[in-house]
Amino acid sequence: MLHGAITQFLRDTDWGELDYLIIDMPPGTGDIALTLSQAIPLTGAIVVCTPQQLARLDAYKAITMFGKVNIPVLGVIENMSGFICPDCDKRYDIFGSGGAREEAERRGIPLLGEIPILIDIRVRGDAGQSEANFEDEVVAGYYNEIMLCLLRNQAAETARNPVRPQLPVLG
């Protein structure tokens, strides 16, 4: 059922002309990731994980799965990378720190960035506002840093290997 729903969603949606298609998937290597890797020509994947050891294991499994289906991992993002107190700007590493960086370095994959727990991100997420056009410069800065890093890496890859498509579809 899930495979059919995903396939129908991809086939029946009028996407228009896209530069990028970013699909946010649940953690791990379940049916959704496998179905997407088989249903559409993914140019690359970005793995997002939190700093904890268990999340790193899921990230490792996802990176391994993407390797087996010949989908390059374009980078890793560490989510919930510390909590920034809105009252004093002090950082607290509630879930640890640097786990995604360590996994990325171990696997030779770029770390695209780290996003701390910020109230504005949570509020917008709860309201269904997933756009990165945040009014708060601090919040927008994290997303801008990630996108610039990804675009720089893709430009460098295109320069090294001009046969690959320049505008990746991300999963």
C-alpha positions in Angstrom: 0.0 0.0 0.0 2.7 2.4 0.9 4.7 1.8 -2.3 1.5 2.4 -4.3 0.7 5.6 -2.4 4.2 7.0 -2.9 4.2 6.1 -6.6 0.8 7.7 -7.1 1.9 10.8 -5.2 5.0 11.2 -7.4 3.2 10.4 -10.6 0.0 12.3 -10.2 1.3 15.6 -8.7 1.9 18.4 -11.1 5.3 19.4 -10.0 5.9 22.1 -12.7 9.4 22.7 -13.6 11.7 22.0 -10.6 15.3 22.8 -9.8 15.2 20.7 -6.7 12.7 18.2 -5.1 13.4 17.7 -1.5 11.6 14.8 0.2 11.7 14.7 4.0 11.6 11.0 5.0 11.4 9.3 8.4 14.6 8.1 9.9 16.2 4.8 9.0 16.1 2.6 5.9 12.4 1.6 5.8 10.1 1.1 3.0 9.8 4.8 2.1 13.5 5.3 1.4 13.7 2.1 -0.6 10.6 2.9 -2.6 11.8 6.4 -3.4 15.2 5.1 -4.4 13.5 2.7 -6.9 10.6 5.0 -8.0 12.4 8.2 -9.1 15.9 8.9 -10.3 17.5 10.4 -7.2 20.6 12.3 -7.9 21.6 12.4 -4.2 20.5 12.2 -0.6 21.0 14.2 2.5 21.1 12.4 5.8 19.8 14.3 8.8 20.4 12.9 12.3 20.6 14.1 15.9 23.9 13.8 17.9 23.0 10.7 19.9 24.6 7.3 19.3 21.3 5.7 18.3 20.6 8.3 15.7 24.1 7.9 14.3 23.4 4.2 13.9 20.3 5.0 11.8 22.3 7.5 9.8 25.0 4.8 9.2 22.3 2.4 8.0 20.8 5.1 5.7 24.2 6.0 4.2 24.9 2.3 3.6 21.5 1.7 2.0 22.0 4.7 -0.4 25.4 3.4 -1.3 23.9 0.0 -2.2 21.4 1.6 -4.5 24.0 3.9 -6.1 22.6 7.2 -4.7 25.4 9.5 -3.5 25.0 11.0 -0.1 25.5 14.8 -0.7 26.0 15.5 3.0 24.9 15.1 6.6 23.0 17.6 8.8 23.0 17.5 12.5 19.5 18.4 13.9 18.8 19.3 17.5 22.4 20.2 17.9 22.2 21.9 21.2 19.6 24.2 22.7 20.1 27.9 22.6 18.4 29.5 25.6 16.4 32.5 24.3 16.9 34.4 27.6 20.7 34.2 27.9 21.9 32.8 24.5 23.7 30.1 26.4 24.0 26.7 24.5 23.1 23.5 26.2 23.9 20.2 24.5 20.9 18.2 25.6 21.4 15.4 23.2 25.1 15.6 23.0 27.1 17.3 20.4 29.0 16.6 17.2 27.7 13.1 16.6 26.7 13.8 13.0 30.0 15.5 12.4 31.9 12.4 13.6 29.8 10.1 11.4 30.2 12.4 8.4 34.0 12.5 8.9 34.2 8.8 9.5 32.4 8.1 6.2 34.1 10.9 4.2 30.8 12.8 3.6 30.5 16.6 4.0 28.8 17.9 7.1 26.4 20.5 5.6 25.6 22.1 9.0 24.2 21.9 12.4 20.7 23.2 13.5 20.2 23.7 17.2 16.8 23.5 19.0 15.3 26.9 18.5 11.8 27.9 19.6 11.0 29.7 16.3 11.7 26.5 14.3 9.4 24.5 16.6 6.7 27.1 16.4 6.8 27.3 12.6 6.9 23.5 12.3 3.9 23.1 14.5 2.1 25.7 12.3 3.0 23.8 9.2 5.3 26.6 8.0 8.2 24.6 6.6 9.7 27.4 4.5 13.2 28.6 5.5 12.2 32.2 5.0 12.5 33.0 8.7 12.2 36.5 10.0 14.8 35.7 12.7 18.2 36.2 11.2 19.8 33.7 13.5 17.4 30.9 12.4 17.7 31.8 8.7 21.4 31.8 9.1 21.5 28.1 9.9 19.5 27.2 6.8 21.4 29.6 4.6 24.7 28.1 5.7 23.5 24.6 4.8 22.2 25.6 1.4 25.4 27.5 0.6 27.5 24.5 1.6 25.4 22.2 -0.5 25.5 24.4 -3.5 29.3 24.9 -3.2 29.8 21.2 -2.9 27.6 20.5 -5.9 29.4 23.2 -8.0 32.7 21.7 -7.1 31.4 18.2 -8.0 30.1 19.5 -11.3 33.4 21.1 -12.1 35.2 17.7 -11.3 32.6 15.6 -13.1 30.6 17.6 -15.7 28.7 14.5 -16.8 26.5 14.5 -13.7 23.4 16.6 -13.7 23.9 20.1 -12.2 20.6 20.3 -10.3 20.1 17.3 -8.0 16.9 15.7 -6.9 17.4 15.1 -3.2 15.9 12.5 -1.0 
